[in-house]
């Protein structure tokens, strides 16, 4: 998957959670992940940097699973995309 496709998935995640009832901590976690992934994509970061953010995305996945099924679907796509990029 290309970097532009990952960017598109991040935008979809933002759209999915825009009207969702999320606590402040979860909303901040998503914002931080979004910013970090965008930063890594722009900087052409190494595998270790992407692995760290992928692990945090997996942690967020566990928090979303039951309460936010649409957002979790997009978050899983992001995690899978990072994995296909070799992370």
Secondary structure, 3 states (H helix, E strand, C coil): CCHHHHHHHHHHHHHHHCCCCCCHHHHHHHHHHHHHHHHHHHHCCCHHHHHHHHHHHHHHHHHHCCCCHHHHHHHHHHHHHHHHCCC
